[in-house]
Amino acid sequence: MKYTRLYADASGDSHFEEVEVVLTPTDFAPPAPPLDVGSFVPAARFGFLRAASRWSGDWHPAPRRQFFCQLNGEYEITASDGATRRFPAGSVLLLEDTIGKGHATRVISREDVLIAVVQLPD
């Protein structure tokens, strides 16, 4: 399984990176059969976020380290290094560009974007 990471380098420029998660067969919920499970990451809070169709956010850093798990709609993000990526339903993004110029975001689907947000500890 892969997800995208958006991070800031030492000079504050944001970049994308693909992260591979190894899923290992695990007796996760016995007596149910094993499931493929990745390493767990501590979380601070969980919530939902909705952005209306045609919503756009100019340059901003992420307010904190957080996973965006895309439930519906599609948005695109431009990193400060100029790279742009689209995130449709089913995608996962780890936002870690909490310093520097940050990124620009805009909803590109006709439908609202709904995201499950998992905020990570500081």
Helices and strands as residue ranges (DSSP letters): E 2-8, E 14-20, E 24-26, E 35-37, E 45-51, E 56-60, E 66-72, E 75-79, E 84-87, E 92-96, E 103-107, E 113-119
